[in-house]
Structures are given as C-alpha cells and as structure tokens.
Amino acid sequence: SGLDEQGRAIDVRDPLAGEFAALARKAGPVAERLAPALLGIEKVFGPLGSEPRLREAVTAALGRLYEDGARRAVAALVSA
C-alpha cells in the first residue's frame, strides 16, 4: 500500500508496487532523484525511459506534485 498526502493508507494493487515504493523511499521527496529512478525501470519504460525530454517532463511533474500537492498540480495542468 501507499500513503496519501495526509498520511492515510492507499490500497495499491500493482505487481510492481514494491519496486516503486523502494525507489521512492531511496530517492526521498526529490523529483530529480525519483524521476530517473522510475524511468530506469526497463520493463515499464524500455528505451523511452532514457529520452531527455521525457525525463525533463516527468521530473517537472513530480516536482510540481511535491511542491503543490496532487490537487493543485492537476488543476494547474488542466488549466494550462
């Protein structure tokens, strides 16, 4: 399982949940560390994970999530 922004448990049902969680714990809330770690999962992203434009976009999106929270980050993306 994961945690929401208030620290409440979220029931995550994904076969890679453990791998994602371990990467997130290791990276901490730092988009510049987490984005390349996630994109480096070959079985999910394949060679696309090394594309600089994708890495920049994912890093920026994660940064916005960490900085603004999910609700505000999504609202900003929808209104852009």
RAMORA-V634691 format. One record per residue. N is the residue number from 1. RES is the residue in one letter. PSI is psi as a letter, one per 30 degrees, with the letter a starting at -180 (none if undefined). Layout:
BEGIN
N | RES | PSI
N | RES | PSI
END
This chain:
BEGIN
1 | S | l
2 | G | a
3 | L | k
4 | D | a
5 | E | f
6 | Q | g
7 | G | g
8 | R | k
9 | A | k
10 | I | k
11 | D | j
12 | V | k
13 | R | i
14 | D | k
15 | P | f
16 | L | g
17 | A | e
18 | G | e
19 | E | e
20 | F | e
21 | A | e
22 | A | e
23 | L | e
24 | A | e
25 | R | e
26 | K | e
27 | A | f
28 | G | a
29 | P | h
30 | V | j
31 | A | e
32 | E | f
33 | R | e
34 | L | e
35 | A | e
36 | P | e
37 | A | e
38 | L | e
39 | L | f
40 | G | f
41 | I | j
42 | E | e
43 | K | f
44 | V | e
45 | F | f
46 | G | b
47 | P | f
48 | L | f
49 | G | f
50 | S | g
51 | E | k
52 | P | e
53 | R | e
54 | L | e
55 | R | e
56 | E | e
57 | A | e
58 | V | e
59 | T | e
60 | A | e
61 | A | e
62 | L | e
63 | G | e
64 | R | e
65 | L | e
66 | Y | e
67 | E | e
68 | D | f
69 | G | l
70 | A | e
71 | R | e
72 | R | e
73 | A | e
74 | V | e
75 | A | e
76 | A | e
77 | L | e
78 | V | e
79 | S | f
80 | A | none
END
